[in-house]
Structure formats: structure tokens, C-alpha cells
Amino acid sequence: MRQLVNINKVVDHSRFSITKQLFRGLSQQKPMESSEIVNARINAPHVCNTWDNTDNFEYTEEDFIYQTAPWCDDSPIKLSRFDLELRKRWDIAMNDGVFRYNIGHIVTRILPGPKHYVAQLNTLRARERRKPQEITSVHQQFNPEDFNFTRVQPKEVIFNLVNKTETSSATGSQCSRNDYFKNGVPNGYLVCNGKVDAECSSCETKRPERHTLVVNVSPMEYGHCLLVPQIDKLPAQILTEVSIQVALETILLSSHRGLLMGFNSLCAFASVNHLHFHLYYLEHELIADHCPVTHLGGKVYEMTAVPCPGFGMQLHGSTVQKLARLTHRISDYFIKNEIAHNVFICRGPVFGEDRNSFHTTVRLFIWPRKKFIVGPSTSQGGRSEDYMRKKSCDEFNVACIELGGHLPIKEEAGYNRMTEEEVDEIIADACIPDDDPLPYAKIKEEVIRIGIEEDSSSDI
């Protein structure tokens, strides 16, 4: 990995450490057979990292920016230390040809209508992005033989995020035989690049978790990255409390009101079964940024501004830890009941405030939705039998950012003719049917119960 520009020019060098890490070239090794896993060498080196020269972006809670200016404010945005460093490194990657295409071809159109959907034509992403993996269950196990984000090239890595405020669950953990190793791998072995590497022979040594930002080589917009929390644990695409906390901390590091984050569960258009969030900048206000919500119970609200209803929460009146726990309880309920879901995180006015209020916060929305099954045919570009409308697959998929109001359109004809009414019709098709064994009304009852229960809890 080549030397990056001197970061002293952008940030205080003492707040940003460069960690040299061991590169073992595992991406060139063939996958181990099960017999090889059992007989893996127990005296191999304890440390196993996929990239050398991985940089750590260190921060504390003092770096968090809890309020950003509303979209009505025309004042120039003063970018944060995080924004500057992320953008600089993303630009370097673009100039070095890391991406499959540049984003100069993307055009934007605000659809007429009260929702002001932001449509963008991005034909290259539709053609060049990685083919989705076969996904048939919301709680499908991680498969070490499939692609995962420890296999990306070193030049695709932006940095690791390290919260130096405290040694909390979101910043680091002790290497534990009982907690660290999952996915059917024998206890006591490190997994790297989907392969067993070594015995955890020094559990008394603390090994911080890595929460890594990598570029999305098929970008939707400027700065498009993937946040991969707890990357070395190789978790499936199932939200953990730690991962939600890391995502919230990441958006708080930015002073840009247009930094967006999203998560697609399995069977909700996640294409890789390895825990990750999407992150990118958008210079347009979305309906999720300002839409009104209805209070349900505790700190849970209902979002019905788009035709697929969902649930809203906010950082205002809460803490990062409490919001992460509440969100995780809801998503955990979804997982246990095989409910596909999407999450969208953005900035906007505090719930109940005027659209142009300067009293802003972090908003988080989570939608239960109809499952989208990716079988052998759909992973090769075919259609899912379980998704009702062919149009939705041809023009745009209803995933996290689409539910937030941002529509990456796949083909020019659809982009030119798209109307708000058509968008509403496509999004409505993602709703859980009324005759489903677990319809939205029942899900709503349980989410309200969780919200009230969490609000009455005194634990953090």
C-alpha cells in the first residue's frame, strides 16, 4: 500500500495514528478444507491481519458533532476532521483507479411532487457492481467460502475507526475464546480472509476490534464507502449492538448534513453476507431528513411519509448507547421472526420541529418489509420469484436509501419518465402483505412494546 499524503496537513498528527500491520497474503491462498481447519497449526503467529499499513482514525466523544445546519441554511459547510480525511483518501483512491468507474456520468433529477424524490441515473453501477450472493434467509449463516470484506485489496481500505474515549464494546474487546470466534470455527482459532489461521494462545492480551472503512468500488455517489464493523469476527449481515453504535458514532464524526448511512438486511437487498453499512455524501435533501413522524410509545415513532411504513428513532433525548440498544432490540426481534428490514440514518430536525429548524439531530429509521430472495437465478442477474413487480427490479430496488428518498435508477428510459406516483407504487410493493402470517400491524404492536420497555429501563 503506497504512502499517503502527509496527514499533518489536514489533522493533528497526535490524534491520528498509523498502525503497521502484518500482511499475510491470504487472499491468494485457496480455501481450506474442513480437515485442514481441524488440523490447522496451533503454533502459528497470533496476529492475523489482511492489510499492511492500515491507518487508524482515532477520535473521542469530543469530536462528535450533534447538530448540523438545516438544508435551508446556505452557509458553506465547514468540514470536520473526519470529513476532510475521508474525502482526501477517497479522492486518492479515485485518482489511482481503484474504482470500477468514476462518478462523472451520474445525473440528478428531483421528481415533481411533495416528496421530492431524488432520482439519479447511474447505469454503470447497475452493470459493474459485484453480483449478489445467494441469500435465502434473514438469519443465513456466514459462509467463509463466499466473498467477504477481508478480501478487498489494501488500496481499497480507507482506515480503521478507533474510539479512544473508553474501552467500551464499540471500541475494543479482549480476545475471548467464548466470544470472539463464531461461524462454526473451532474455538481457539483466528479467522482471516474466511480461513482459519492460528490458535488464540494469548487471550490475556487485549486485541481491539477493528471497525473498518473501505471504498465501494461501484460507487453510488461521492464518498461512497462501506463501514465494516467488527471486521475480524466475520459476522453475517445481522446487526449487532456494537455495529449500530459504531455507525452512530461515525455519522456524529461528520459535520456534513448530507452524510447518509444505510443497512440492508439479508433478503432486503444485501448483496454480501458480511456485516456492513453503506456511507456516502449527498448534496440534496431527502424526505427522511425532514418528514413528520407519529409517536408510538417510549422513544419509538412511526414513519409513514413513504408508502412502506416503518419506525423512527432519534438521538435527541437519548444517548448513542441507548439508541443502539433500542435499535438492536427491534432488529433482533426481526431476525428471530425472519423479517427482512432496512435501516437509514441521516440528519434532520428533532421530531416535531419545523423542517427548517436549526434544532437538528441524528434520525434513524428501520423498516420491516417483504423478503426478497436471491437464489441462483437472481444472483446471476435473473428475477426473484418472491418479489412481485418486475418494474422494481428493472428501474430501482427498494432498499435502505430508496426508502429514505434517494433513487439510483438503472436505465435511462426509466429515469426520464419516472414520476412520484410510479415511485410510490414501486415502494408500496415492498410492504409486508396484510395476509402475511406476521403482518405489519402485529409487528408494530411488538415494536411499541419494546420501545416502552426500553424507555422504562434504567440500564444503559
C-alpha positions in Angstrom: 0.0 0.0 0.0 1.5 3.2 -1.1 2.4 6.0 1.3 -0.5 8.5 1.6 -0.2 12.3 1.7 1.2 13.7 5.0 -1.8 13.8 7.2 -0.3 16.6 9.3 -1.5 18.9 6.5 -5.1 18.1 7.4 -5.2 16.9 11.0 -3.3 17.0 14.2 -0.8 14.1 13.8 -1.1 13.2 17.5 -4.8 12.4 17.0 -4.3 10.1 14.0 -2.0 7.1 14.4 -0.6 4.9 11.6 -0.5 1.3 12.6 1.7 -1.0 10.6 0.0 -4.4 10.4 1.2 -7.8 9.2 0.1 -8.7 5.6 0.0 -12.4 5.1 -1.3 -12.5 1.5 -4.2 -14.7 2.4 -6.3 -13.5 -0.5 -4.0 -15.6 -2.7 -4.4 -18.8 -0.8 -7.0 -21.4 -1.7 -9.8 -22.0 0.8 -9.1 -24.7 3.5 -10.9 -27.9 3.5 -12.7 -28.9 6.7 -10.0 -31.4 7.6 -7.4 -28.6 7.2 -9.4 -26.4 9.6 -9.4 -29.1 12.3 -5.6 -29.7 11.8 -4.6 -26.0 11.4 -1.3 -25.3 13.0 -1.9 -24.2 16.6 1.6 -22.6 16.9 1.1 -20.1 14.1 1.5 -16.4 14.9 -1.4 -15.0 17.0 -1.8 -11.8 14.9 -3.5 -12.2 11.6 -4.4 -9.1 9.5 -5.4 -8.8 5.9 -3.7 -5.5 5.1 -0.4 -3.8 5.8 -0.2 -0.1 6.5 -3.7 0.1 7.8 -4.3 3.6 9.3 -6.3 4.1 12.5 -8.5 7.2 12.7 -8.6 7.9 16.4 -11.3 10.0 17.9 -13.1 10.7 21.2 -16.6 11.9 22.1 -15.2 15.5 21.9 -15.2 15.0 18.1 -18.9 14.3 17.9 -21.0 16.9 16.2 -24.5 16.6 17.5 -26.2 19.3 15.4 -25.7 20.3 11.7 -27.3 23.2 9.9 -30.6 22.5 8.2 -30.8 22.4 4.4 -32.4 25.9 4.3 -29.0 27.3 5.5 -26.9 28.4 2.5 -23.8 29.0 4.6 -20.7 27.0 3.5 -20.3 23.7 5.4 -17.1 23.6 7.5 -16.0 20.0 7.1 -14.9 18.1 10.2 -11.5 16.4 10.6 -13.2 13.1 9.7 -14.8 14.5 6.6 -11.6 16.0 5.4 -9.6 12.8 5.9 -12.2 10.5 4.4 -12.7 12.7 1.3 -9.0 13.1 0.8 -8.4 9.4 0.8 -11.5 8.7 -1.3 -10.2 11.2 -3.9 -6.8 9.5 -3.9 -8.4 6.1 -4.5 -10.4 7.6 -7.4 -7.4 9.1 -8.9 -5.4 5.9 -8.6 -8.1 3.9 -10.5 -9.3 1.8 -7.5 -12.9 2.2 -8.6 -14.6 0.4 -11.5 -15.8 3.8 -12.8 -15.8 7.4 -11.9 -19.0 9.2 -10.9 -18.9 12.0 -13.5 -21.6 10.2 -15.5 -24.2 10.4 -12.7 -27.0 12.9 -13.3 -29.7 14.0 -10.9 -33.4 14.9 -11.2 -35.7 16.0 -8.4 -39.1 14.4 -9.2 -42.1 16.8 -9.1 -44.4 16.2 -6.1 -44.5 16.8 -2.4 -42.0 14.1 -1.6 -39.3 15.5 -3.9 -37.7 12.1 -4.5 -34.1 12.5 -5.6 -33.6 10.3 -8.7 -30.1 9.7 -10.1 -29.2 7.9 -13.3 -26.2 5.5 -12.6 -26.1 3.0 -15.4 -22.5 1.9 -14.7 -23.3 0.8 -11.1 -26.1 -1.5 -12.5 -23.6 -3.1 -14.9 -20.4 -3.1 -13.0 -21.3 -3.9 -9.4 -20.4 -7.3 -7.9 -23.1 -10.0 -8.4 -25.1 -10.6 -5.3 -24.6 -13.7 -3.3 -27.3 -16.3 -2.9 -29.5 -15.2 0.0 -32.5 -17.2 1.1 -32.9 -16.4 4.8 -32.7 -13.3 7.0 -30.5 -15.2 9.5 -28.4 -17.0 7.0 -25.0 -18.0 8.4 -21.8 -16.5 7.2 -20.1 -18.7 4.5 -16.3 -18.4 4.6 -16.1 -19.6 1.0 -18.0 -16.6 -0.3 -16.6 -13.1 -0.8 -16.2 -11.0 2.4 -14.6 -7.7 3.1 -11.3 -9.0 4.5 -10.6 -10.0 0.9 -10.5 -6.4 -0.5 -7.2 -5.1 -1.8 -5.2 -2.9 0.6 -5.7 0.1 -1.7 -9.4 -0.1 -1.1 -9.1 0.5 2.6 -9.6 4.0 4.0 -8.8 3.5 7.7 -10.0 1.8 10.9 -12.2 3.8 13.3 -10.9 3.8 16.9 -12.8 5.5 19.7 -10.2 6.5 22.3 -12.8 7.8 24.8 -13.0 4.5 26.6 -12.5 0.8 26.2 -16.2 0.1 25.6 -17.7 -2.6 23.5 -17.8 -0.3 20.5 -14.1 0.4 20.6 -12.3 -2.8 21.5 -12.6 -6.1 23.3 -10.5 -8.8 24.8 -9.7 -11.7 22.6 -12.1 -14.3 24.1 -12.4 -18.0 23.1 -16.1 -17.8 24.1 -17.0 -14.6 22.3 -14.5 -13.9 19.5 -14.9 -16.9 17.3 -18.1 -17.8 15.6 -19.5 -19.3 12.4 -18.7 -22.9 13.3 -15.0 -22.4 13.5 -13.3 -24.4 16.3 -12.8 -22.4 19.5 -9.3 -21.0 19.8 -8.7 -20.3 16.1 -8.4 -16.9 14.4 -10.3 -16.5 11.1 -8.8 -14.2 8.4 -10.0 -13.9 4.8 -12.5 -16.6 5.5 -9.8 -19.1 6.7 -8.6 -20.4 10.0 -5.1 -19.1 10.8 -3.9 -19.7 14.4 -4.8 -20.6 17.9 -5.7 -17.8 20.3 -2.8 -18.7 22.6 -2.6 -15.4 24.4 -6.2 -14.5 25.4 -4.9 -12.3 28.2 -3.6 -9.9 25.5 -6.2 -7.3 24.6 -6.8 -7.0 20.9 -9.0 -4.1 19.9 -11.8 -4.8 17.4 -11.4 -3.3 14.0 -14.2 -1.2 12.6 -13.0 -0.5 9.0 -14.0 1.8 6.2 -13.4 0.6 2.7 -14.3 2.2 -0.6 -17.3 0.8 -2.5 -15.6 0.2 -5.9 -19.0 0.6 -7.6 -20.0 3.9 -6.0 -23.5 5.4 -5.9 -22.3 8.9 -5.0 -19.3 10.9 -3.8 -17.5 9.3 -0.9 -19.4 6.0 -1.1 -17.7 3.7 1.4 -18.6 0.6 3.3 -18.4 0.6 7.1 -17.4 -2.9 8.2 -17.8 -3.1 12.0 -16.0 -5.9 13.9 -14.5 -7.0 10.6 -12.2 -9.7 12.0 -15.1 -11.6 13.6 -16.6 -12.2 10.2 -20.2 -11.6 11.3 -23.1 -12.3 9.0 -25.2 -9.4 7.7 -27.0 -9.2 11.0 -27.0 -6.1 13.1 -25.2 -6.2 16.5 -25.4 -3.6 19.2 -21.8 -2.7 18.7 -22.2 -2.2 15.0 -25.1 0.2 15.4 -23.1 2.2 18.0 -20.1 2.4 15.6 -22.4 3.5 12.8 -24.0 6.3 15.0 -20.5 7.4 16.1 -19.4 7.5 12.5 -22.2 9.8 11.4 -21.5 12.0 14.5 -17.9 12.5 13.3 -19.2 14.3 10.3 -20.3 18.0 10.1 -21.9 17.4 6.7 -25.7 17.3 6.8 -25.7 15.2 3.7 -23.7 12.3 5.0 -26.0 9.3 4.9 -25.7 5.7 6.2 -27.8 2.7 5.4 -28.1 -1.0 6.2 -29.9 -3.7 4.2 -30.6 -7.0 6.0 -30.4 -10.3 4.2 -33.5 -10.7 2.0 -33.7 -6.9 1.9 -31.2 -6.4 -0.9 -28.0 -7.0 1.0 -25.6 -8.4 -1.7 -22.8 -9.6 0.6 -23.4 -11.7 3.8 -20.7 -9.9 5.8 -21.8 -7.2 8.3 -21.6 -3.7 6.6 -23.3 -0.3 6.3 -23.3 1.9 3.2 -22.0 5.5 3.8 -21.9 8.4 1.3 -22.5 12.1 0.8 -25.5 13.5 -1.0 -25.9 17.2 -1.8 -29.7 17.0 -1.8 -32.3 17.0 1.0 -34.3 13.8 1.2 -37.8 13.2 2.6 -36.3 11.1 5.5 -34.3 14.2 6.5 -37.4 16.2 7.5 -40.6 14.1 7.3 -43.0 14.2 10.3 -43.5 11.1 12.4 -46.1 9.9 14.8 -45.2 8.9 18.4 -46.0 5.3 19.2 -44.5 4.6 22.6 -41.3 5.1 24.6 -38.8 6.6 22.1 -40.3 4.9 19.1 -42.2 6.7 16.3 -43.9 5.7 13.1 -42.7 6.9 9.7 -45.4 6.9 7.0 -44.1 9.5 4.7 -43.3 6.9 2.1 -45.8 4.1 1.2 -43.9 1.4 3.1 -44.3 2.3 6.8 -41.5 1.9 9.3 -40.3 3.0 12.6 -38.3 6.1 13.6 -35.9 6.9 16.4 -33.7 9.9 17.2 -30.5 10.7 19.1 -32.2 13.7 20.7 -33.3 12.9 24.2 -31.2 9.7 24.2 -27.6 8.6 24.1 -25.6 6.7 21.4 -25.6 3.6 23.6 -29.3 3.7 24.4 -30.3 4.3 20.8 -28.0 1.5 19.6 -29.6 -0.9 22.2 -33.1 0.1 21.3 -32.4 -0.3 17.6 -30.7 -3.7 18.2 -33.7 -5.0 20.2 -36.0 -4.2 17.3 -33.7 -5.7 14.7 -33.1 -8.7 16.9 -36.9 -9.2 17.0 -37.0 -9.0 13.2 -34.2 -11.6 12.9 -35.8 -14.1 15.2 -39.0 -13.8 13.2 -37.4 -13.9 9.8 -38.5 -10.3 9.0 -36.4 -8.6 6.3 -35.6 -5.0 7.2 -33.7 -1.8 6.1 -32.1 0.9 8.2 -31.4 4.5 7.2 -29.5 7.0 9.3 -29.5 10.7 8.4 -29.5 14.3 9.9 -32.6 16.4 10.3 -34.8 18.4 12.6 -35.7 16.9 16.0 -39.0 15.1 15.7 -41.9 17.6 16.0 -39.7 20.5 14.9 -40.2 22.6 11.8 -38.4 21.4 8.6 -36.1 24.4 8.7 -35.4 24.3 12.4 -31.8 24.6 13.5 -32.6 22.2 16.3 -31.3 19.1 14.5 -30.3 15.6 15.5 -29.5 12.2 14.1 -32.5 10.3 12.8 -32.7 6.6 12.4 -35.4 4.7 10.6 -36.0 0.9 10.4 -38.5 -0.6 8.0 -39.8 -4.2 8.2 -40.5 -5.3 4.6 -41.3 -8.1 2.2 -38.5 -10.5 1.7 -36.5 -10.6 -1.5 -35.0 -14.0 -2.1 -31.7 -14.1 -4.1 -31.4 -17.6 -5.5 -29.2 -19.0 -8.2 -31.0 -17.2 -11.0 -31.2 -13.8 -9.3 -27.6 -13.9 -8.2 -26.8 -14.2 -11.9 -29.0 -11.3 -12.9 -32.3 -13.0 -13.0 -35.5 -12.2 -11.2 -36.8 -13.2 -7.8 -40.0 -15.3 -7.7 -40.7 -13.7 -4.3 -40.7 -10.1 -5.4 -43.9 -9.1 -7.1 -43.0 -6.4 -9.6 -40.6 -6.8 -12.4 -40.5 -3.0 -12.8 -38.9 -2.5 -9.3 -36.0 -4.7 -10.4 -35.6 -3.0 -13.8 -35.8 0.6 -12.6 -34.6 0.5 -8.9 -34.6 -1.8 -6.0 -36.4 -0.8 -2.8 -33.6 -0.9 -0.2 -32.5 1.4 2.6 -31.6 4.5 0.6 -34.7 4.3 -1.7 -36.9 4.1 1.4 -35.1 7.3 2.6 -36.0 9.0 -0.7 -32.8 8.6 -2.8 -33.4 6.6 -6.0 -30.4 5.3 -8.0 -32.0 4.5 -11.4 -30.5 1.7 -13.5 -31.6 2.7 -17.0 -32.2 6.0 -18.8 -35.7 5.4 -20.1 -37.0 4.9 -16.5 -35.0 7.8 -15.2 -36.6 10.2 -17.8 -40.2 9.1 -17.4 -40.2 8.3 -13.6 -43.0 10.1 -11.6 -43.6 10.3 -7.9 -46.7 8.2 -8.4 -44.7 5.4 -10.0 -42.1 5.6 -7.3 -44.9 5.3 -4.6 -46.3 2.3 -6.4 -42.9 0.5 -6.5 -42.1 1.3 -2.9 -45.6 0.1 -1.8 -44.8 -3.3 -3.3 -42.1 -3.7 -0.6 -44.7 -3.6 2.2 -45.4 -6.8 4.1 -48.8 -8.1 2.8 -51.8 -7.9 5.1 -52.3 -11.6 4.8 -48.7 -12.4 5.9 -48.5 -14.7 9.0 -46.9 -11.8 10.8 -48.4 -8.6 9.3 -47.2 -5.1 9.9 -49.9 -4.4 12.5 -48.6 -7.3 14.7 -45.0 -6.2 14.2 -46.0 -2.7 15.2 -47.5 -3.9 18.4 -44.3 -5.7 19.4 -42.1 -2.7 18.4 -44.3 -0.5 20.6 -43.8 -2.9 23.5 -40.1 -3.0 23.0 -40.0 0.8 22.9 -41.9 1.2 26.1 -39.9 -1.5 27.9 -36.6 0.1 26.9 -37.8 3.5 27.9 -38.6 2.3 31.4 -35.3 0.6 31.8 -32.7 2.4 33.8 -29.8 0.4 32.3 -27.6 1.8 29.5 
